[in-house]
Amino acid sequence: MEKPLVSVLMTVYNREKYIAEAIESVIASTYKNWELIIVDDQSKDNSVAIAKSYAQKDTRIKIHINDVNLGDYPNRNQAARYANGKYLKYLDADDIIYPFGLEQLVFYMEKFPESAYGLCSLSQDKQNIYPFMLGPREAYYRHYFEFPIFHKAPLSAIIKKVDFDEVGGFTGKQHLGDFEMWHILSKSKNVVLMPQGLVWYREHDDQQMNDNRTDPYVPFKYLLLSEEMLKSNSCPLSAKEADKALELNYKKQSRAVLSAAKHHSFKKSFQLYKESKNVTLFSILNSVIS
């Protein structure tokens, strides 16, 4: 029986320092039925030339160059449009997948054919052995009351293309498109949780995620999006559970406003305060004593 085709999607913008290692990690995979789709977003360095040197040696590697710079999540959607596989596996041009990573990801997904996507790089579960599947309510409940799972980047996910297409891909929200995607998929679809050790995430100064550490508004946007998802009519939690999750969320918003004043500036703190419809002076004071 032929193994399912996996489309490894590599979006690129000025990654000449790292792209060769990323490509080589895919080529070294024990799982062989893959295509590597590289979509360059108008790089100004030698990223494309390096990618083409590998494509000349391996016909499974396909290169596309955007006519204009699309940006992070729109380019991820563009890469998915070129995909022919049953599964989509994002691998950024500065990250790496371990040799057995694709093999394990596909194996875990195939064990649960009723699932839409999988998330790996998760800490050991105290009750269950990976992999295991969560339904919509279970996934939301786990994220909001037990241990966060929706914070995982596309690197730590594998997605069935049919389900990705059904929800319309990423909406394009900067910084939190993947966080939003897992919420959207888990409103009505199942997720498989998987262990650590399948992919490797590089940290360097050119990453957009550095904004999480330097601008308090970036992590605050995650709280605002969580609020939106919990208030949605399609939220799979019970009304009582959603209200409890919202209560916890509002407390986090209040603490974030206070933290911004303490660690950044009153101007930043006021920006967060204005963006929230639930933070009050009373809730901020209450967050100090609670």
N, C-alpha and C positions, 0 to 999 in steps of 0.2 A: 504494500500500500504506500503510495507516494505521500511524503510528508507535506504539510501545508506550506505554501509560499509565505515568507515573511518579508515585508517591505521595510527595510531599515531606512529611516528618513533623517538625513543630515542637512540641516540648514546652516549656511555659512555666511559670515561677514567678517572679513579681516582676521582669519585664524591660521595664517601661515606657520605660526610657531607650533601649532598643535595638530593640525588636520591630518598629517601623515600618520601619526600614532593612532588617531581615531579610526582612520580607514583600515590600518593594519590590524587593529583589534577585531574588526568585522571579518576580514579575510581569514584570521586565525580561528574563527569559530568552528567548534566541533559539529555544529548544525550547518548543513551546506545548502539547503534550499532557500536561499535568500536573494534579494536584489537590494543593492545599495543605491538609493536615489539621493544625489547631492544637488541641492538647490542654492546657488550662490546669489546673494542679495546685493550685487554691485560692489564687491570687494575692491579695495584699492591696492591690495598687496598681491602676493603670489599664490594665494589660496587656490585659484582656478587652475593655474599651471600645475600645481602639485597634484590636485585631484585628477586632472587629465592624464598625468603620467601613470596613475594607477588604473584608470579606465582603459588605457591602451593595452594593459596586460590582462584584464579580467572583464569579460563581457557582461558580467552581472552588475557592474558599476556603471551607472548612467548619470550624466551631468546636465543640469539645466541652469541657465543664467537668466535672471530676471531682467526685464527691460528697464525697470525702475526699482528703487529700494522700497520694499514693502514693509519692513519692520518685522519684529519677532514673530508674533502669532499669525499675522497674515501670511508670512512666509511658511510657517508650519502647515497652514491650510493648503498653500500652493503645493508643497511637497506631497501632501496626501492625495492631491488630485492626480498626480503622476503614478500613484501606487497601484500595483496589480495584485498584491498579496491579500490573503485572508486576514492577516494581522499587520498592524502598524506598530513599528518599534522606533521611537525617536531616539536618536543618539546625536547630541550636539557635537560640533567639530572640535571641541576642547575636552570632551569626555571620552571614556573608554568602556567597552563591554568586555567582560572576562570571556575566555575561550568557550566556557560551558554556559555562558549567560543565555544565549538564544535557545539552546537545547532545553535548558531548565524552564525558561519562560513559556515556551510552546508546550512542553510536557505538562506543566501545571494548568495551562488554559484548556488543553485537550481533555483533562480529567473532569472539567466542568463545562460541557458544551453549552449549557444554558446561561453562561456568564457573558458579559459584554466587554469587560476589561479586567486587568489585573494590576495590582500595585505591589512592588517589592521594596527592598531596603527597609524593612520594618523590623523593629526590635522583637526579641523573642516573646511570644505570647505565653502567659502563665497557665492558661487552661487548655489551649489547643495546639496541635502540631501543624505547621504549615505543610501544604497549602490547605486553606479552607475557604468556603464561599459565604458571603453575606448578602442577604436580600436588601432591598431598599431601606426599610426601617432599621434593620440591624446595622447597616453601614452608617447611617446618620446617627444612630444611638451611640455607636462605638466612637465616632469622631467627637461628638459633643459631650459625652458623659464618661467615657472610659479612656481612650487614647486616640490622639489625632491621627487620621489617615489621609485626609484630603489635602494635606500640605505637600504631598510628594510632587516633585517635578516630572515632566514628561520622560526624563531619563529612567525613572523608576516605574514606568508604566508600559503595558502592552495592551493594545486596543483592537477589537474586531473592527475592520474597516466598515462593515455594513452598519454597525451601531454608531460609529463616528460620523458617517455620512447622514444617518437618520437624524441626528441632533444638529446637523449643520456645521460641524467642526467647532473650532474655537471662535468666540465672539470677537476677540481682538483686544480685550481689556488688558492694558499694560500691567505687567508685574504678576497679575493674578489669574491669567487665563486658564492655567492648568487647575488651580484651586477651584475655579468656577466650573470647569469641565467635569471634574469628578462629582461635584454636587449635581450637575445636570444629568449625567449618566445614572447616578444612583437614585434619582427620583423615581425611576421605574425599572431599573436594570440591576443585575447582580454583578458583584465584584469578587475577584479571587485575591486573597491576601497571601503574600509570598515572603520568603525570608530575605535576609541580607546576603551580600557577597556575590551578586550577579553583575553589578555595574559599579563603575568608579567615577566619582564626581570630582573634577578639578576645581580648585579655588585660585583665582587670580584677580588682579586689580581691574581688568577690563570687563568684568561681568556686570550685567544689569542688576543682579541680585545684591550687589554691594549697596544699592540704594536702601535695602532693608535695614542696614546698620547705620546709615548716615542721615536718613530722612525719616522721622517718626511717622510721617503721613503715609508712607508706603505700607508698613504693617497695619496701620489703622484702617486702610482700605479693605484688608481682609476681614476685619470685624464688621465693617459696613456691608460687605458682600454676604457674610454669614447671616446678618440680620435680614437682608433681602431674601435669602434662600429659606430661612426659617419662617418668614411671614408668607411665603408663597402658598397658594392654594394646593399646589402639587407636592408640598413637603410631606414625606412619608411618615413623619413622626405623628403621634397622637397630638391632639390640641394641647393636652396637659404637658406632654413632653416638650413640645415646641415652646410653650410659654416658659417652662423652666430653663430651657436652653437660651431663650431670649433674655431672661433675667440675669443669667451668668454672663451673657454677652455684654449687657449694659454695664455691668460692674467692671468688665475688662475695658470698655470704652472710657469709663470714668478714670480708671487707673492710668490709662494711656495718656489722657489729657494732663493729668497731674505729673506723670513721668516726663512728658515733653517739656513742661515748664521747668522741671528740676534739672534735666540733663541736656536740654537744647536751648530754648528761649521761650519767653512769654508769647512772642509772635507766632511761633509754631504751635504752642499750646492753644492759642486762640483759634488758629486755623482748624485744628481738630475739633474744638468746641463748636465752631460754626457748622462743620460738616455733619455733626451728630444731631439727631433730633431728640435724643433721650438723655444726654448728659446735662445735668443741672449743677448749680453750685452746691446744693444739698448732697447730690450723689457723689460729687468730688470729695466733699468733706467726709461723707460716710465711707468712702473707699480708704481713707486714711486710718480710720478706727476699726474697719472690719477685717 
